[in-house]
Amino acid sequence: MAVHVDRYLRLHKMPHIWCPGCGNGIVLGALVRAVAELGCSRDEVVVITGIGCSARTNAIIDFNTFQTTHGRALSFATGFKLARPEMKVVVVTGDGDGLAIGGNHLIHSARRNIDITTILINNSIYGMTGGQHSPLTPAGSYATTAPYGTLEPVFDACRLVEGAGATYVARGTAYHVVLLQRLIARAISHKGFAFVEAVSQCPVGFGRRNKMRTPSEMMRWQKDHAVTVKAAAGMSREQLRGKILIGEFVNRNLPELTEVYGRLIREAQSRPGGE
């Protein structure tokens, strides 16, 4: 990470505002190293965020960046990608920002197969706005809006976007950071809508309410409960109960929206009277 600090981070914005032990910095490091691995310059990458802890990524990462309204990062990113299709567009969002208020945009961005990489940091809670439960808060977990434990079943974000049409889908964790970096690099290189769920820790908002008071406890949980796709193939449903699958789930090629849209414009301009 230190090799790339001067190239990719806004050092004058340090120290960052994330809590001690937060996994967002680990995910940011994986993103920076993935971009460096791909040889992308800062000028050809744009990082777009919404609201929440994950949104602070754009304050310290030295790419083209802008922060949008709550849940709307993908709609802004769609407009940007259509206007500047040559750019690498990355959305960094959270489980509340990207899957609750922003869930509809997530579904339709996947359906359109627009060439945007979405990194959804899943820390199982609304960390910045008060510790409310999110669609990815495990059933029975405690939150400010669930003092007796959540009753709702948890979403599987990867299955959701796969069903909606995403052409690249993967999941990693803050503990398995080498894998996470590799998945992010593949997502950025992929032509089409790419989605990477990054399971992360929030020791302050989630951990202290759910008997995991330290970042190390939460990362050990990730280590103990994660199963690779390859290993899962030889396990029974009972053995997989309570586990989280990590790795690459979908990698396929389908028509990408900005290319289809560009062909439409060229065809319209070639017609008599076209401008």
C-alpha positions in Angstrom: 0.0 0.0 0.0 2.8 2.5 0.9 4.2 2.3 -2.6 1.0 3.9 -4.0 0.1 6.4 -1.3 1.6 9.5 -3.0 0.0 8.5 -6.3 -3.6 7.7 -5.3 -4.4 9.4 -2.0 -5.1 13.0 -0.9 -2.6 13.1 2.0 -3.7 16.6 3.0 -7.1 15.1 3.8 -5.6 12.9 6.5 -6.4 11.8 9.1 -9.6 10.2 7.8 -12.8 10.2 9.7 -13.3 6.4 9.9 -13.4 4.8 13.3 -10.5 2.8 14.6 -10.8 -0.8 13.2 -13.3 0.1 10.5 -12.9 -2.1 7.4 -13.5 0.7 4.9 -9.8 1.6 4.8 -8.9 -2.1 4.0 -11.4 -2.0 1.1 -10.0 1.3 -0.1 -6.5 -0.2 0.0 -7.7 -3.1 -2.1 -9.3 -0.7 -4.6 -6.1 1.4 -4.9 -3.9 -1.6 -5.4 -6.3 -3.0 -8.0 -6.1 0.2 -9.9 -2.3 0.3 -9.6 -2.2 -3.4 -10.8 -4.2 -2.5 -13.9 -1.9 0.4 -14.7 -4.8 3.0 -14.7 -3.9 6.6 -14.3 -5.8 8.8 -11.9 -7.3 10.8 -14.7 -9.0 7.8 -16.3 -10.8 6.7 -13.2 -13.8 8.3 -11.5 -15.1 7.2 -8.1 -18.7 8.1 -7.3 -20.3 7.7 -3.8 -23.6 8.4 -2.1 -24.1 8.9 1.6 -22.7 7.0 4.6 -19.3 5.8 5.9 -18.4 4.4 2.5 -19.0 7.8 0.9 -16.0 9.3 2.6 -13.8 7.2 0.2 -14.0 10.0 -2.3 -12.6 12.6 0.2 -9.2 10.9 0.4 -8.8 9.0 -2.8 -7.1 11.1 -5.5 -9.1 10.2 -8.6 -11.9 12.1 -10.3 -14.5 12.0 -7.5 -17.9 13.3 -6.6 -20.4 12.6 -3.8 -24.1 12.3 -4.6 -27.3 12.2 -2.7 -28.3 9.2 -0.6 -28.8 6.1 -2.7 -28.3 7.8 -6.0 -24.7 7.1 -6.8 -25.5 4.6 -9.5 -27.9 7.0 -11.3 -25.3 9.7 -11.3 -22.7 7.1 -12.4 -25.0 6.0 -15.3 -25.2 9.6 -16.6 -21.5 10.1 -16.3 -20.7 6.8 -18.1 -23.0 7.6 -21.0 -21.3 11.0 -21.3 -17.8 9.7 -20.9 -17.8 6.0 -21.9 -14.0 5.9 -22.1 -13.7 6.4 -18.3 -13.4 3.7 -15.7 -16.4 4.4 -13.5 -16.4 3.0 -10.0 -19.2 3.4 -7.4 -18.3 2.8 -3.8 -21.5 2.4 -1.7 -22.7 0.7 1.5 -25.4 -1.8 2.4 -27.8 1.0 3.4 -26.9 3.5 0.7 -26.6 1.0 -2.1 -29.2 -1.7 -1.2 -31.9 0.1 0.8 -32.7 3.5 -0.5 -30.5 2.8 -3.6 -31.8 -0.7 -4.2 -33.9 0.2 -7.2 -31.0 1.9 -9.0 -28.8 -1.2 -8.3 -31.4 -3.5 -9.9 -31.7 -1.4 -13.0 -28.0 -0.7 -13.4 -27.5 -4.4 -13.4 -30.4 -5.0 -15.8 -28.9 -2.4 -18.3 -25.5 -4.0 -18.1 -23.8 -0.6 -18.1 -20.0 -0.7 -17.7 -19.8 0.4 -14.1 -18.0 -1.3 -11.2 -19.9 -1.2 -8.0 -18.2 -2.0 -4.7 -20.8 -2.5 -2.0 -19.2 -2.4 1.5 -21.3 -4.6 3.6 -20.8 -3.8 7.3 -24.3 -5.0 8.3 -25.4 -1.6 9.7 -26.1 2.1 9.0 -22.8 3.1 10.6 -22.7 6.8 10.0 -26.3 7.7 10.5 -27.0 6.2 13.9 -26.7 2.4 13.8 -30.0 1.5 12.2 -30.4 -2.0 10.7 -30.0 -2.4 7.0 -31.2 -5.0 4.4 -27.9 -6.8 5.1 -28.2 -6.9 8.9 -28.4 -10.6 9.9 -31.6 -11.7 11.4 -31.5 -11.6 15.2 -28.8 -8.9 15.3 -29.2 -5.8 17.4 -29.3 -2.2 16.1 -30.7 1.1 17.3 -33.9 0.4 15.3 -33.9 -3.3 16.5 -33.3 -3.2 20.3 -34.7 -6.7 20.6 -33.1 -8.1 17.5 -34.0 -7.9 13.8 -36.9 -10.0 12.6 -36.4 -9.7 8.8 -34.4 -12.2 6.8 -31.2 -10.9 5.3 -30.8 -10.1 1.6 -28.3 -11.9 -0.6 -27.0 -9.0 -2.6 -25.0 -11.1 -5.0 -27.9 -13.3 -5.9 -30.1 -10.1 -6.3 -27.8 -8.5 -8.9 -27.1 -11.8 -10.7 -30.9 -12.2 -11.1 -31.2 -8.6 -12.3 -28.6 -9.2 -15.1 -25.2 -8.3 -13.8 -22.5 -9.8 -15.9 -19.8 -9.9 -13.2 -20.6 -10.8 -9.6 -18.2 -11.5 -6.7 -17.8 -11.3 -3.0 -14.8 -10.9 -0.8 -14.1 -9.8 2.8 -11.8 -7.4 4.6 -10.0 -10.3 6.1 -9.4 -12.0 2.7 -7.9 -8.8 1.3 -5.7 -10.4 -1.4 -8.7 -12.1 -2.9 -10.7 -8.9 -2.6 -8.1 -6.9 -4.5 -8.1 -9.6 -7.3 -11.9 -9.5 -7.5 -11.9 -5.7 -7.7 -9.3 -5.7 -10.5 -11.3 -8.3 -12.5 -14.5 -6.2 -12.0 -12.8 -3.0 -13.3 -11.5 -4.9 -16.3 -14.8 -6.5 -17.1 -16.9 -4.9 -19.8 -20.4 -4.6 -18.3 -22.0 -4.1 -15.0 -19.7 -5.6 -12.3 -20.6 -6.0 -8.7 -18.3 -6.8 -5.8 -19.7 -7.2 -2.3 -17.0 -6.5 0.3 -18.0 -7.9 3.7 -16.4 -5.5 6.2 -16.4 -4.8 10.0 -18.0 -2.0 11.9 -16.8 -2.5 15.5 -18.5 0.7 16.8 -21.9 0.6 15.1 -22.4 -3.2 14.8 -19.8 -5.0 16.8 -20.4 -3.5 20.2 -24.1 -4.2 20.0 -23.6 -7.8 18.9 -20.9 -9.2 21.3 -18.0 -8.5 18.9 -16.4 -5.5 20.6 -13.0 -5.5 18.8 -12.1 -5.3 15.1 -10.0 -8.5 15.5 -13.0 -10.4 16.8 -15.0 -9.3 13.7 -12.2 -10.2 11.3 -11.9 -13.6 12.9 -15.6 -14.1 12.3 -15.0 -13.3 8.6 -12.2 -15.8 8.6 -14.2 -18.6 10.3 -17.4 -18.1 8.4 -16.2 -17.5 4.8 -16.1 -20.4 2.4 -14.7 -20.2 -1.1 -16.9 -21.1 -4.1 -14.5 -24.0 -4.9 -14.7 -25.4 -1.3 -18.4 -25.0 -1.2 -18.9 -27.2 -4.2 -18.0 -30.2 -2.1 -20.0 -29.2 1.0 -23.6 -30.1 1.9 -26.3 -27.5 2.5 -26.1 -28.2 6.2 -22.4 -27.6 6.2 -22.9 -24.3 4.5 -25.5 -23.1 6.9 -24.4 -19.8 8.5 -21.4 -19.5 6.1 -20.7 -16.8 3.6 -19.5 -17.7 0.1 -16.6 -15.7 -1.3 -15.1 -15.7 -4.7 -16.3 -15.1 -8.2 -19.9 -16.1 -8.9 -20.7 -14.7 -12.4 -18.4 -13.7 -15.3 -20.2 -13.6 -18.6 -20.2 -11.4 -21.7 -23.4 -9.7 -22.9 -24.1 -6.4 -24.9 -23.0 -3.4 -22.9 -25.3 -0.4 -22.7 -22.9 2.4 -23.7 -21.7 0.5 -26.7 -25.2 -0.3 -27.8 -26.2 3.4 -27.2 -23.2 4.6 -29.2 -24.2 2.4 -32.2 -27.7 3.8 -32.0 -26.4 7.3 -32.2 -24.1 6.6 -35.1 -26.9 4.9 -37.0 -29.3 7.8 -36.4 -26.7 10.3 -37.5 -26.1 8.3 -40.8 -29.7 8.5 -41.8 -30.9 11.3 -44.1 -31.4 14.4 -42.1 -29.5 12.9 -39.1 -27.3 15.3 -37.2 
